Amino acid sequence: MAHYDPLRDMERFANALFDGNRRGPRQMPMDLYRDGDHYVLSADLPGIDPGSVDVDVDGQLLTIRAERTLTSQEGVKWITREREAGSFLRQLSLGQGIDTEGIAASYAHGVLTVTIPVSPKAKPRKIDIATDAPSTITVDESHSEIQEAGASA
């Protein structure tokens, strides 16, 4: 039995009014976090054919494109059709500390996962401190004092 929900109709109307005529690429929801020496991007692409997903890097710009096509059957009377066909696009500007050669991607269960490694040059590292003169300890037996070389008495 169908149930009338006026709020759902209002939501559909608002979506149709503000986004329904949109013919350009749509954005995809994503999560992005850092895990140690790499970033992990997870983008939702449910119902997308993996062959239509394209991930590329141009300089410091990461671009994700995908295409969803819906099958249409002749003679079918649609009751509701909320799944959209069309292209999806997401672009991210990568920082200078990214190893663009090591970026990898996988697609499983409607989620695209892109692993973005941090460049070895951008990783935290320990800096050795150099001194002008080596520190030595001398004992002045006439005054029974210990002095560090280079220190004034």
Beta strands, then each sheet from edge to edge (+ up, - down):
strand 1: 30-35
strand 2: 38-44
strand 3: 54-58
strand 4: 61-68
strand 5: 86-93
strand 6: 104-108
strand 7: 111-117
strand 8: 137-140
strand 9: 145-148
sheet 1: 1+ 2- 7+ 6-
sheet 2: 3+ 4- 5+
sheet 3: 8+ 9-
end
